[in-house]
Amino acid sequence: MNPDANPLKRVDRRTFLLASATAAVATLSACSTGGGNDEGGGREGGKGGTKNAAKDAAKSGRVSRKGSVTTPLKPPAKFAEAPDLAAQVKAGSLPAVAERLPDSPYVVPHRWVTPGKYGGNLRMPTTDPAGASNKEYMYGHSLLRWLNDGRDVGPGLVQEWDSNADASEWTFHFRKGLRWSDGKPWSTADIMFWWEDMVLNKDHSEAPPDETKGADGELVKMSAPDPHTLVLRFTTPAPLTPFHLARWVNGNVGPAWMAPKHYLAEYHPRYNPKVGADWAAAGGKFDRLRDYGTNPDCPTMNGWKVRSYREGRSAVWERNPYYWCVDTAGNQLPYLDTVTITAVQDVEVTKLQLQQGKLDHAHGPFLSLTLGDVSGLKQTQGRTGLEVLLWDGGSGTGSIFFFNYDYKDDKLRPLIREPKFRQALSYAFNRADARKAIYFNTGELTTGTYSPKAIDLQGSARARRAYAGWRDSYVRHDPKKAKAILDDLGVVDRDGDGLRELPDGGKLVVRLDYPAGTSPEHIHKNAMLERDWRAIGIAVKQNPVAPDAFSIRWQAGELMTTTAWENGGGIHEILVEPQVLIPLAGFADWWAPLHANYHAIRNTPEAAKVKNTDPYERKPPSVEPEKGGPIARLWELHDRAKVEPDALRRYRLVWEMVKIHVTDGPFFIGPVANTPVPILAHKDLRNVPRRENLALNGFAGPWSHPTPAVYDPETWHWTNPDRHT
């Protein structure tokens, strides 16, 4: 499939403007996201940066080019390899590089990437050497790949793909000659092993990912007619399939989508009758062996493989000699010999190590680094060599707030479900204060939306109007209006203590629930909510909750609010991750948990079984939406949109859902959208993109747009590798 076939992918995007920041983030300047062209990747050079950006780039040896080519690049005629691999080839212990690469290697298409030098080690911090965030640097297991900050989808392990007219059947053609890191051939048998022997095996805990279900909930029929072809047959149209396959890095983050059958089969009872009955126990031998992040013997398709792992302390990753990607000059990637990841539990210790020059790279979102840390990091830049890069986070909310629409309290729940009550609280929130104090005057004030990078919110004039109407709906700071709305609702001060009561005279307290130990960003925002809502007569109570209990209590209707997340959804389009827009099965941690649980059983015999059971006594708790109410209307529109192959028609249905969020919302609020996040990289490290290199200035927030993996860290290289060993 040609990713450029859909003309909607090539339309101009709106210009995002980031206001001038305070001294701590003074390097920010207004930047354009770039317009589309035939390759969908924006213009070379772009806008943004300082007036001397081109001169600065030339002086630093960096190339100031924007975005990524979406038309697959033709592999060079010859290939080169790292010196240590060349030595092994010469010694006869490793095949030649051309034999280790697939017939048609993936050529990294980013315009900012230039050929580099092999060698050296990269030092990175982590909170857990076995943690999922470490794998967010490696995109080697992905069938397809996000390009241009989620605007486009390009090939990955899959070289070409196509579908039938109604998008109910998809055929994926994989690269021939792919090999696991141990040199064994990769084939579609490794996908079918995962699917048949793990996902469909009742003894194994692996669950079918969302993208393997049709709109009616029926599982896809998956087949592999040959070692290089995979066919997915759905019972309904499944037009979002390629976008789902680009999400995540796969394997311990998101669905696995494959497992090395040649390595794991002997530990599976289908292939080895001697395997015990507990083979699939959670955390058991089978799962330990398949974790390529902790088991050095587990084959991987990523650019690096684990060489050594010390539980709770560190992990060293070394070059995979069979990695299937090259740069435009034919150099097999990765350039770096090793990546050393060291665990530090205390973020303050990590900040100290960064300021002492003991680390070479840090991805802020994984380490709770915020804009408040930028000033201190810049002050030590001269001796550490660490440059502060500011990529867009892409969030549609910043630190989020939302009520539990299904809160168990019978007296308070009707008020929570009243749109005007939520609108009054939104008007009372002084977002400009939060933007200044927490986000250093970056981002844009918002009621709370999906990411402003979503193409169905920015890809046309109508999309931009839908976005602006949602963003601005209840964003204005107007405490006088908030008080008037509450008065009209009968939420007034009846006992003269300066605080408002419920319409029936009962006590009203808005409890700000959050997982104990959450980051300062959320604590600071919650303090501002408390200040602003008390100013209109609403009693507010901060309530830290044990993190392990939060989700359980939320889904039981026991917690009133969520205050320590953000909404980063909107990768390519909203319907790729619609669970914040619409309460959906499997996503009961968002704003209507009991409705989300009911969505899983609606139109099934199970719904009839629980009809006469109290919603909060059901297992799990669930409730049917009110007929004609906002959730019922959202579901009806979503049922139509998710099977609509025509992108423009799909977007129009999304805009109808957005209207419901305006008329019946807000269902969630936030202070600002699309604030930058700090990324640290040593000045000698090349091919780490600057904000102006990225098509939409970056999209660093959501894990399903796996950053930095989407920017191919395998291309990063030292200008002086001998100094970084």
C-alpha positions as CSV (number, residue, x, y, z in Angstrom):
1,M,0.0,0.0,0.0
2,N,1.3,3.4,-0.9
3,P,1.0,5.5,2.4
4,D,0.5,8.6,0.2
5,A,-2.6,7.3,-1.6
6,N,-4.9,9.1,0.8
7,P,-4.8,12.8,-0.2
8,L,-6.0,13.7,3.3
9,K,-2.6,12.7,4.6
10,R,-0.9,15.4,2.5
11,V,-3.0,18.4,3.5
12,D,-1.4,21.4,5.2
13,R,-1.4,21.3,9.0
14,R,-2.2,24.3,11.1
15,T,0.6,26.4,12.5
16,F,1.3,25.7,16.2
17,L,2.7,28.7,18.1
18,L,4.4,28.3,21.4
19,A,4.6,31.6,23.3
20,S,7.9,32.9,24.5
21,A,8.8,31.0,27.7
22,T,10.3,32.3,30.9
23,A,14.1,32.4,31.3
24,A,14.1,28.6,32.1
25,V,12.9,27.8,28.7
26,A,14.0,30.9,26.7
27,T,15.3,28.7,23.9
28,L,11.8,28.1,22.7
29,S,10.6,30.0,19.7
30,A,7.6,30.0,17.5
31,C,7.8,27.1,15.1
32,S,5.8,25.9,12.1
33,T,4.8,22.3,11.9
34,G,5.5,22.4,8.2
35,G,3.2,21.9,5.2
36,G,2.7,18.7,3.3
37,N,4.2,17.9,0.0
38,D,4.1,14.8,-2.3
39,E,6.1,12.9,0.3
40,G,4.0,14.0,3.2
41,G,7.0,15.0,5.2
42,G,7.0,18.8,5.2
43,R,9.5,21.2,3.7
44,E,13.2,20.9,4.0
45,G,14.7,23.5,6.4
46,G,11.3,24.4,7.8
47,K,10.6,27.4,10.0
48,G,11.5,28.0,13.6
49,G,14.6,28.2,15.7
50,T,16.8,31.3,15.7
51,K,17.5,33.5,12.8
52,N,20.9,32.0,12.6
53,A,19.6,28.4,12.7
54,A,21.2,27.4,9.4
55,K,24.5,29.0,10.4
56,D,24.4,27.3,13.8
57,A,23.6,23.9,12.2
58,A,26.5,24.2,9.8
59,K,28.8,25.2,12.6
60,S,27.7,22.2,14.8
61,G,27.9,19.8,11.9
62,R,24.2,19.0,12.1
63,V,21.8,19.1,9.2
64,S,18.7,21.2,9.6
65,R,16.2,19.2,7.5
66,K,12.6,18.6,8.5
67,G,10.5,15.4,8.6
68,S,10.8,12.0,7.0
69,V,10.3,10.8,3.4
70,T,7.3,8.5,3.2
71,T,8.0,6.9,-0.1
72,P,10.2,3.9,0.8
73,L,13.8,4.5,-0.1
74,K,15.7,2.1,-2.4
75,P,18.5,0.2,-0.6
76,P,22.1,1.1,-1.7
77,A,24.0,-1.4,-3.9
78,K,26.7,-1.9,-1.2
79,F,26.6,-2.2,2.6
80,A,29.1,-1.4,5.3
81,E,29.2,-2.6,8.9
82,A,30.8,-1.9,12.3
83,P,34.5,-2.8,12.6
84,D,33.9,-5.4,15.3
85,L,31.4,-7.2,13.0
86,A,33.8,-6.9,10.1
87,A,36.5,-8.6,12.2
88,Q,34.1,-11.5,13.0
89,V,33.3,-11.8,9.3
90,K,37.0,-12.0,8.5
91,A,37.5,-14.6,11.2
92,G,34.7,-16.7,9.7
93,S,32.5,-16.5,12.8
94,L,29.9,-14.3,11.2
95,P,28.3,-14.2,7.7
96,A,29.0,-11.2,5.4
97,V,26.9,-8.2,6.0
98,A,24.9,-8.6,2.8
99,E,24.0,-12.1,4.0
100,R,22.9,-10.9,7.4
101,L,20.6,-8.2,6.0
102,P,17.2,-9.0,4.4
103,D,16.9,-8.9,0.6
104,S,15.5,-5.4,0.9
105,P,16.6,-3.7,4.1
106,Y,14.7,-0.9,5.6
107,V,16.4,2.4,4.8
108,V,15.8,5.0,7.6
109,P,13.9,7.8,5.9
110,H,14.5,10.8,8.2
111,R,15.8,13.8,6.5
112,W,17.9,14.9,9.4
113,V,20.0,11.7,9.5
114,T,23.5,11.7,8.1
115,P,26.0,8.9,7.9
116,G,28.1,8.5,11.1
117,K,30.8,6.7,12.9
118,Y,30.7,3.3,14.5
119,G,31.6,2.8,18.1
120,G,31.2,4.0,21.6
121,N,28.8,3.5,24.5
122,L,25.7,5.5,25.5
123,R,25.0,6.0,29.2
124,M,21.3,6.4,30.1
125,P,19.3,6.5,33.4
126,T,16.3,4.4,34.2
127,T,14.1,3.7,37.3
128,D,14.2,0.0,36.4
129,P,16.6,-1.9,34.1
130,A,13.8,-4.3,33.3
131,G,11.3,-1.4,32.8
132,A,9.2,-0.9,29.7
133,S,10.5,2.6,29.1
134,N,13.9,1.1,28.1
135,K,12.2,-0.7,25.2
136,E,10.7,2.6,24.0
137,Y,14.1,3.1,22.2
138,M,13.7,0.1,19.9
139,Y,11.2,-0.2,17.0
140,G,12.5,-3.4,15.5
141,H,9.5,-5.6,16.4
142,S,6.9,-3.3,14.7
143,L,5.2,-4.4,11.6
144,L,4.6,-0.8,10.4
145,R,6.1,2.4,11.7
146,W,4.9,5.9,12.5
147,L,6.5,8.7,10.5
148,N,6.3,12.5,10.7
149,D,5.0,12.5,14.3
150,G,2.1,10.1,13.5
151,R,1.0,11.9,10.4
152,D,2.0,9.0,8.2
153,V,2.5,5.3,8.4
154,G,5.5,3.6,6.7
155,P,6.8,0.1,6.3
156,G,8.6,-1.8,9.0
157,L,9.1,-5.5,9.0
158,V,6.2,-5.4,6.5
159,Q,7.5,-4.1,3.2
160,E,4.1,-3.8,1.4
161,W,0.5,-4.1,2.3
162,D,-3.0,-3.8,0.8
163,S,-6.6,-4.4,1.6
164,N,-9.9,-5.2,-0.2
165,A,-12.4,-2.5,-1.0
166,D,-14.2,-2.4,2.4
167,A,-11.0,-2.9,4.5
168,S,-12.2,-6.1,6.0
169,E,-9.3,-8.1,4.6
170,W,-5.6,-7.1,4.9
171,T,-2.6,-8.7,3.3
172,F,0.9,-7.9,4.6
173,H,4.1,-8.9,2.7
174,F,7.2,-9.1,4.9
175,R,10.7,-8.5,3.9
176,K,12.4,-11.7,2.7
177,G,15.6,-12.7,4.5
178,L,14.9,-11.3,7.9
179,R,16.8,-12.9,10.8
180,W,16.6,-12.9,14.5
181,S,19.6,-11.7,16.5
182,D,20.9,-15.2,16.8
183,G,21.0,-15.5,13.0
184,K,18.0,-17.8,12.7
185,P,15.4,-17.0,10.0
186,W,12.4,-14.9,11.0
187,S,9.1,-15.9,9.3
188,T,5.4,-15.5,9.7
189,A,5.5,-18.7,11.7
190,D,6.8,-16.5,14.6
191,I,3.6,-14.5,14.4
192,M,1.4,-17.6,14.2
193,F,3.2,-19.1,17.2
194,W,2.3,-16.0,19.2
195,W,-1.3,-16.0,17.9
196,E,-2.1,-19.7,18.1
197,D,0.1,-20.9,20.9
198,M,-0.2,-17.9,23.2
199,V,-3.1,-15.6,22.5
200,L,-5.6,-18.4,21.6
201,N,-4.2,-20.8,24.2
202,K,-6.6,-20.8,27.1
203,D,-3.7,-21.5,29.5
204,H,-1.6,-18.5,28.6
205,S,-2.4,-15.0,29.8
206,E,-1.7,-13.2,26.5
207,A,-4.9,-11.4,25.5
208,P,-6.0,-10.5,21.9
209,P,-5.0,-6.9,21.2
210,D,-7.8,-4.5,20.1
211,E,-6.6,-4.5,16.5
212,T,-7.4,-8.2,16.2
213,K,-11.1,-7.7,16.8
214,G,-13.8,-6.6,14.3
215,A,-16.3,-3.9,15.2
216,D,-18.6,-6.7,16.3
217,G,-16.1,-8.0,18.8
218,E,-15.3,-11.1,16.7
219,L,-11.6,-12.2,16.5
220,V,-9.8,-11.8,13.3
221,K,-9.1,-14.9,11.2
222,M,-5.3,-14.9,10.9
223,S,-3.4,-17.0,8.4
224,A,0.1,-17.2,7.0
225,P,-0.1,-18.7,3.5
226,D,3.7,-18.6,3.2
227,P,6.7,-17.5,5.4
228,H,6.5,-13.9,4.2
229,T,2.8,-13.3,4.0
230,L,0.2,-12.6,6.7
231,V,-3.6,-12.3,6.0
232,L,-6.1,-10.8,8.4
233,R,-9.8,-11.4,7.7
234,F,-12.2,-9.4,9.8
235,T,-16.0,-9.9,10.1
236,T,-16.5,-6.2,9.6
237,P,-14.5,-3.4,7.9
238,A,-11.3,-2.6,9.9
239,P,-10.0,0.6,8.2
240,L,-7.7,1.6,11.1
241,T,-5.6,-1.6,11.0
242,P,-2.4,-0.1,9.6
243,F,-2.5,2.6,12.3
244,H,-2.9,0.1,15.0
245,L,0.1,-1.9,13.7
246,A,2.3,1.1,13.9
247,R,1.5,1.6,17.6
248,W,3.8,0.5,20.4
249,V,7.2,-1.0,20.1
250,N,5.7,-4.5,20.6
251,G,7.0,-7.2,22.9
252,N,6.7,-6.3,26.6
253,V,5.3,-2.9,25.6
254,G,2.0,-3.2,23.8
255,P,1.0,-6.5,22.2
256,A,3.9,-8.9,21.2
257,W,2.8,-9.7,17.7
258,M,5.5,-12.3,17.4
259,A,7.8,-14.6,19.4
260,P,10.9,-16.6,18.4
261,K,9.3,-20.0,17.8
262,H,12.7,-21.7,17.3
263,Y,13.8,-20.6,20.8
264,L,10.6,-20.9,22.8
265,A,8.9,-24.0,21.3
266,E,10.7,-26.4,23.6
267,Y,9.2,-24.7,26.6
268,H,5.6,-25.0,25.2
269,P,3.5,-28.2,25.8
270,R,2.3,-28.3,22.2
271,Y,5.9,-28.9,21.0
272,N,7.3,-30.6,24.1
273,P,5.0,-32.9,26.1
274,K,7.4,-32.9,29.0
275,V,6.7,-29.3,29.8
276,G,4.9,-29.0,33.1
277,A,1.3,-27.8,33.6
278,D,2.5,-24.5,35.1
279,W,4.4,-23.6,31.9
280,A,2.2,-20.4,31.4
281,A,2.2,-19.2,35.0
282,A,2.6,-15.4,35.3
283,G,6.2,-14.6,35.8
284,G,7.0,-18.3,35.2
285,K,9.8,-19.8,33.1
286,F,8.2,-19.3,29.7
287,D,7.5,-15.6,30.3
288,R,11.0,-15.0,31.8
289,L,12.6,-16.6,28.8
290,R,10.7,-14.6,26.2
291,D,11.6,-11.2,27.8
292,Y,14.3,-9.9,25.5
293,G,14.9,-7.1,28.0
294,T,16.3,-9.3,30.8
295,N,17.2,-12.6,29.1
296,P,20.4,-12.3,27.0
297,D,19.6,-15.6,25.3
298,C,16.2,-14.5,24.0
299,P,16.5,-13.6,20.3
300,T,15.2,-10.1,19.2
301,M,14.6,-8.1,16.1
302,N,15.7,-4.9,17.6
303,G,18.9,-3.0,16.9
304,W,20.4,-3.9,20.3
305,K,20.2,-7.1,22.3
306,V,20.8,-7.5,26.0
307,R,24.4,-8.6,26.8
308,S,24.1,-8.5,30.6
309,Y,21.3,-7.8,33.1
310,R,21.7,-7.1,36.8
311,E,18.3,-7.1,38.5
312,G,17.4,-3.7,40.0
313,R,20.8,-2.3,39.0
314,S,21.7,-2.2,35.3
315,A,21.4,-3.6,31.8
316,V,24.0,-3.5,29.0
317,W,22.7,-3.7,25.4
318,E,25.0,-4.6,22.5
319,R,24.7,-4.3,18.8
320,N,22.5,-6.9,17.0
321,P,24.6,-8.1,14.0
322,Y,21.5,-9.1,12.1
323,Y,19.5,-5.8,12.5
324,W,17.6,-5.3,9.3
325,C,17.9,-1.5,8.9
326,V,20.5,0.7,7.2
327,D,21.1,4.4,6.5
328,T,21.0,6.0,3.1
329,A,24.7,5.2,2.6
330,G,24.2,1.5,3.3
331,N,25.7,1.5,6.8
332,Q,24.1,-1.3,8.8
333,L,22.7,0.1,12.0
334,P,23.1,0.7,14.9
335,Y,26.2,2.9,15.1
336,L,26.6,2.7,18.9
337,D,28.4,-0.4,20.1
338,T,26.6,-0.5,23.4
339,V,24.0,1.2,25.5
340,T,24.4,1.0,29.3
341,I,21.2,1.7,31.3
342,T,21.7,2.2,35.1
343,A,18.8,2.2,37.6
344,V,18.3,5.1,40.0
345,Q,15.0,5.1,42.0
346,D,15.2,8.7,43.2
347,V,14.6,11.2,40.4
348,E,16.6,13.8,42.4
349,V,19.6,11.5,42.3
350,T,19.2,11.2,38.5
351,K,19.1,15.0,38.2
352,L,22.3,15.2,40.2
353,Q,24.0,12.7,37.9
354,L,22.9,14.7,34.9
355,Q,24.3,17.8,36.4
356,Q,27.6,16.0,37.1
357,G,28.0,14.8,33.5
358,K,27.6,11.1,34.4
359,L,25.0,10.5,31.8
360,D,24.8,11.0,28.0
361,H,21.1,11.0,27.3
362,A,17.8,11.2,29.2
363,H,14.2,11.2,28.0
364,G,12.4,13.5,30.3
365,P,8.9,11.9,30.3
366,F,10.4,8.6,31.6
367,L,12.1,10.3,34.5
368,S,9.6,12.9,35.7
369,L,11.8,15.7,34.3
370,T,9.7,18.8,33.7
371,L,10.2,22.3,32.4
372,G,11.0,23.3,36.0
373,D,14.2,21.3,35.7
374,V,15.4,23.0,32.6
375,S,17.0,26.1,34.2
376,G,19.3,23.9,36.5
377,L,20.2,21.6,33.6
378,K,21.2,24.5,31.4
379,Q,23.4,26.1,34.1
380,T,25.6,22.9,34.1
381,Q,25.6,22.5,30.4
382,G,29.1,23.9,30.0
383,R,30.7,21.2,32.1
384,T,28.4,18.2,31.3
385,G,28.0,18.7,27.6
386,L,24.3,17.9,27.9
387,E,22.1,20.0,25.6
388,V,18.5,20.5,26.5
389,L,16.2,19.7,23.6
390,L,12.5,20.6,23.8
391,W,10.3,18.3,21.8
392,D,6.5,18.8,21.8
393,G,4.7,16.5,24.2
394,G,1.6,16.5,22.1
395,S,-0.9,16.3,25.0
396,G,-4.4,17.7,24.6
397,T,-4.7,18.5,28.2
398,G,-1.5,18.8,30.2
399,S,-2.3,17.6,33.7
400,I,-5.8,16.4,33.5
401,F,-8.9,16.5,35.7
402,F,-12.1,14.5,35.3
403,F,-15.0,13.4,37.5
404,N,-16.0,9.7,37.9
405,Y,-19.2,9.9,35.9
406,D,-20.3,6.8,37.7
407,Y,-19.4,7.9,41.2
408,K,-21.2,5.6,43.7
409,D,-22.7,8.4,45.8
410,D,-26.4,8.7,44.8
411,K,-26.6,12.3,46.0
412,L,-23.5,13.6,44.3
413,R,-23.6,11.5,41.1
414,P,-26.6,13.5,39.5
415,L,-24.6,16.7,40.1
416,I,-21.5,15.3,38.5
417,R,-23.5,14.2,35.5
418,E,-25.0,17.7,35.1
419,P,-23.0,19.4,32.3
420,K,-23.5,22.9,33.7
421,F,-21.9,21.9,37.0
422,R,-18.8,20.7,35.2
423,Q,-18.9,23.8,33.0
424,A,-19.0,26.1,36.1
425,L,-15.9,24.4,37.5
426,S,-14.1,24.8,34.2
427,Y,-14.9,28.5,34.1
428,A,-13.6,28.9,37.6
429,F,-10.2,27.4,36.8
430,N,-7.5,30.1,36.1
431,R,-5.6,28.2,33.4
432,A,-3.4,31.2,32.6
433,D,-2.0,31.0,36.1
434,A,-1.3,27.3,35.6
435,R,0.3,27.9,32.3
436,K,2.6,30.4,33.8
437,A,3.5,28.7,37.0
438,I,3.7,25.1,35.8
439,Y,4.4,25.3,32.1
440,F,6.4,28.5,31.8
441,N,3.9,30.1,29.5
442,T,4.2,27.3,26.9
443,G,1.5,25.4,25.1
444,E,-2.0,26.8,24.4
445,L,-4.8,27.3,26.9
446,T,-7.5,24.6,26.4
447,T,-10.7,23.3,27.9
448,G,-9.2,19.8,27.3
449,T,-9.2,17.9,24.0
450,Y,-7.3,15.3,22.2
451,S,-3.9,16.1,20.9
452,P,-3.8,19.2,18.6
453,K,-1.6,17.0,16.3
454,A,-4.5,14.7,15.4
455,I,-5.2,15.0,11.6
456,D,-9.0,14.9,12.2
457,L,-8.5,18.1,14.3
458,Q,-6.0,19.8,12.1
459,G,-6.2,18.4,8.5
460,S,-8.7,20.9,7.1
461,A,-10.4,24.1,7.8
462,R,-13.5,22.3,9.1
463,A,-11.3,20.1,11.3
464,R,-9.6,23.2,12.7
465,R,-12.9,24.7,13.5
466,A,-14.0,21.6,15.3
467,Y,-10.8,21.7,17.3
468,A,-11.0,25.4,18.2
469,G,-14.6,25.1,19.2
470,W,-13.8,22.2,21.6
471,R,-10.6,23.8,22.9
472,D,-12.3,27.2,23.6
473,S,-15.7,25.9,24.8
474,Y,-15.2,26.4,28.5
475,V,-11.6,27.7,28.7
476,R,-12.4,31.3,29.7
477,H,-11.6,32.2,33.3
478,D,-14.9,33.6,34.5
479,P,-15.6,33.0,38.2
480,K,-18.6,35.4,38.0
481,K,-20.2,33.2,35.4
482,A,-19.3,30.1,37.3
483,K,-21.0,31.4,40.4
484,A,-24.1,32.3,38.4
485,I,-24.3,28.8,37.0
486,L,-24.0,27.2,40.4
487,D,-26.7,29.5,41.8
488,D,-29.1,28.5,38.9
489,L,-28.4,24.8,39.8
490,G,-29.3,25.4,43.4
491,V,-25.7,24.8,44.5
492,V,-25.7,27.6,47.0
493,D,-24.4,28.4,50.5
494,R,-27.3,27.6,52.7
495,D,-25.7,27.7,56.2
496,G,-23.6,30.9,55.8
497,D,-20.2,29.2,56.2
498,G,-19.0,30.5,52.8
499,L,-19.2,27.1,51.1
500,R,-21.9,25.8,48.8
501,E,-24.1,22.8,49.6
502,L,-25.9,20.3,47.3
503,P,-29.3,21.3,46.0
504,D,-30.9,19.2,48.7
505,G,-28.8,20.9,51.4
506,G,-26.3,18.1,51.8
507,K,-22.6,18.6,52.1
508,L,-20.6,19.2,48.9
509,V,-16.9,18.4,48.8
510,V,-15.0,17.9,45.6
511,R,-12.3,15.4,46.4
512,L,-9.1,15.5,44.3
513,D,-8.0,11.9,44.1
514,Y,-4.6,11.0,42.8
515,P,-2.0,8.2,43.3
516,A,0.3,8.9,46.2
517,G,3.7,9.9,45.0
518,T,2.6,11.5,41.7
519,S,4.7,14.1,40.0
520,P,5.0,17.7,41.2
521,E,3.2,18.9,38.0
522,H,-0.1,17.3,39.1
523,I,0.3,18.3,42.7
524,H,0.8,21.9,41.6
525,K,-2.2,21.9,39.3
526,N,-4.4,20.3,42.0
527,A,-3.4,23.1,44.4
528,M,-4.6,25.6,41.8
529,L,-7.9,23.8,41.3
530,E,-8.4,23.9,45.1
531,R,-7.6,27.6,45.2
532,D,-9.9,28.5,42.3
533,W,-12.8,26.3,43.3
534,R,-12.8,27.5,46.9
535,A,-12.9,31.0,45.5
536,I,-16.4,30.3,44.1
537,G,-17.5,28.5,47.3
538,I,-16.7,24.9,46.5
539,A,-15.1,22.9,49.3
540,V,-12.1,20.8,48.0
541,K,-10.1,18.1,49.6
542,Q,-6.8,16.6,48.4
543,N,-6.8,12.8,48.6
544,P,-3.7,10.7,47.9
545,V,-4.6,7.1,47.2
546,A,-2.4,4.0,47.3
547,P,-1.3,3.5,43.7
548,D,-2.0,-0.2,43.6
549,A,-5.6,0.4,44.8
550,F,-6.4,3.3,42.5
551,S,-7.8,1.5,39.5
552,I,-9.8,-1.0,41.6
553,R,-11.4,1.7,43.6
554,W,-12.0,3.8,40.5
555,Q,-13.8,1.0,38.7
556,A,-15.9,0.3,41.8
557,G,-17.1,3.9,41.7
558,E,-15.5,4.7,45.0
559,L,-13.1,7.5,43.8
560,M,-14.6,10.8,42.8
561,T,-11.9,12.2,40.4
562,T,-8.7,11.5,38.5
563,T,-6.2,14.3,38.6
564,A,-2.8,12.9,37.7
565,W,-2.9,11.9,34.1
566,E,-3.0,13.6,30.7
567,N,-4.6,12.8,27.4
568,G,-2.0,12.3,24.7
569,G,-4.3,10.5,22.3
570,G,-4.6,11.7,18.8
571,I,-1.9,9.8,17.0
572,H,-2.8,10.2,13.3
573,E,-6.5,10.4,14.2
574,I,-8.7,10.2,17.3
575,L,-10.2,6.8,16.5
576,V,-6.9,5.1,16.7
577,E,-7.2,5.6,20.5
578,P,-10.8,6.7,21.1
579,Q,-11.2,5.6,24.7
580,V,-11.0,9.1,26.2
581,L,-13.6,10.4,23.7
582,I,-15.9,7.5,24.3
583,P,-16.2,5.0,27.2
584,L,-15.2,1.7,25.7
585,A,-14.7,-1.9,26.7
586,G,-11.3,-2.4,28.2
587,F,-10.8,1.2,29.2
588,A,-12.6,1.5,32.5
589,D,-9.9,3.8,34.0
590,W,-11.3,6.8,32.1
591,W,-14.2,9.1,32.9
592,A,-17.2,6.6,32.8
593,P,-15.9,3.3,34.2
594,L,-19.1,1.5,34.7
595,H,-20.3,2.5,31.2
596,A,-17.0,1.2,29.8
597,N,-17.6,-2.1,31.5
598,Y,-21.1,-2.3,30.1
599,H,-19.8,-1.6,26.6
600,A,-18.0,-5.0,26.9
601,I,-21.3,-6.9,27.4
602,R,-23.8,-4.8,25.5
603,N,-25.8,-6.8,22.9
604,T,-24.7,-10.0,24.6
605,P,-26.6,-12.6,26.8
606,E,-24.5,-11.3,29.7
607,A,-26.2,-7.9,29.6
608,A,-29.6,-9.7,30.1
609,K,-28.2,-11.7,33.0
610,V,-27.2,-8.7,35.0
611,K,-30.2,-6.5,34.1
612,N,-31.8,-6.8,37.5
613,T,-28.6,-6.6,39.6
614,D,-27.5,-3.4,41.2
615,P,-24.8,-1.8,38.8
616,Y,-22.3,-1.6,41.6
617,E,-22.8,-5.2,42.7
618,R,-22.1,-6.6,39.2
619,K,-18.8,-8.3,38.5
620,P,-17.3,-6.1,37.2
621,P,-19.6,-3.1,38.0
622,S,-21.4,-1.9,34.9
623,V,-24.3,0.4,33.9
624,E,-26.3,0.9,30.8
625,P,-26.3,4.4,29.4
626,E,-29.4,6.5,29.5
627,K,-31.3,6.3,26.2
628,G,-30.6,9.4,24.2
629,G,-28.0,10.5,26.7
630,P,-24.5,11.6,25.7
631,I,-22.8,8.2,26.1
632,A,-25.5,6.4,24.1
633,R,-25.1,9.0,21.3
634,L,-21.3,8.7,21.4
635,W,-21.6,4.9,21.1
636,E,-23.9,5.1,18.1
637,L,-21.6,7.5,16.3
638,H,-18.5,5.3,17.1
639,D,-20.2,2.2,15.9
640,R,-20.5,3.9,12.5
641,A,-17.1,5.6,12.4
642,K,-15.0,2.6,13.3
643,V,-16.1,0.7,10.2
644,E,-16.0,3.6,7.8
645,P,-13.3,3.1,5.2
646,D,-13.6,6.6,3.8
647,A,-11.3,8.8,5.9
648,L,-13.2,12.1,5.4
649,R,-16.6,10.5,6.4
650,R,-14.9,9.0,9.4
651,Y,-13.6,12.4,10.4
652,R,-17.1,13.9,10.1
653,L,-18.4,11.4,12.5
654,V,-15.6,12.3,14.9
655,W,-16.6,16.0,14.6
656,E,-20.2,15.0,15.6
657,M,-18.7,13.3,18.7
658,V,-16.7,16.4,19.5
659,K,-20.0,18.4,19.4
660,I,-21.3,16.2,22.2
661,H,-18.3,16.9,24.3
662,V,-19.0,20.6,23.8
663,T,-22.8,20.5,24.4
664,D,-22.8,17.9,27.2
665,G,-19.2,18.3,28.5
666,P,-16.6,18.9,29.5
667,F,-16.1,15.3,30.5
668,F,-12.4,16.1,31.2
669,I,-10.4,19.3,31.5
670,G,-6.8,20.4,31.5
671,P,-5.0,23.7,31.7
672,V,-2.9,23.6,28.5
673,A,-2.2,21.6,25.4
674,N,1.0,20.6,23.6
675,T,3.6,21.8,26.1
676,P,7.2,20.9,25.4
677,V,9.1,18.2,27.3
678,P,12.9,18.2,28.1
679,I,15.1,15.7,26.2
680,L,18.8,15.7,27.1
681,A,21.5,14.7,24.7
682,H,25.3,15.1,24.8
683,K,26.6,17.7,22.3
684,D,28.9,15.1,20.7
685,L,25.9,12.8,20.0
686,R,24.7,13.2,16.4
687,N,21.4,12.4,14.6
688,V,19.4,13.1,17.7
689,P,16.7,15.4,16.1
690,R,16.2,18.9,17.2
691,R,12.7,20.2,17.5
692,E,12.9,22.0,14.2
693,N,13.8,18.7,12.4
694,L,10.6,17.0,13.4
695,A,7.6,17.3,11.1
696,L,5.2,18.4,13.9
697,N,8.0,19.5,16.3
698,G,7.9,16.1,18.1
699,F,5.2,13.9,19.7
700,A,6.9,12.7,22.9
701,G,4.0,12.1,25.2
702,P,2.0,8.9,24.4
703,W,3.7,5.5,24.6
704,S,1.7,4.3,21.6
705,H,3.7,6.8,19.5
706,P,6.9,5.3,20.9
707,T,9.4,8.0,21.4
708,P,12.4,8.0,20.9
709,A,12.0,4.8,18.9
710,V,10.1,6.5,16.1
711,Y,13.2,8.7,15.5
712,D,15.5,5.6,15.2
713,P,18.1,5.9,18.0
714,E,20.1,3.3,16.0
715,T,21.3,6.2,13.8
716,W,22.7,8.1,16.8
717,H,26.5,8.2,16.8
718,W,29.4,9.9,18.5
719,T,31.5,12.4,16.6
720,N,34.4,11.0,18.8
721,P,33.5,7.5,19.8
722,D,36.9,6.8,21.4
723,R,36.0,9.3,24.1
724,H,32.7,7.6,24.9
725,T,33.5,4.0,25.5
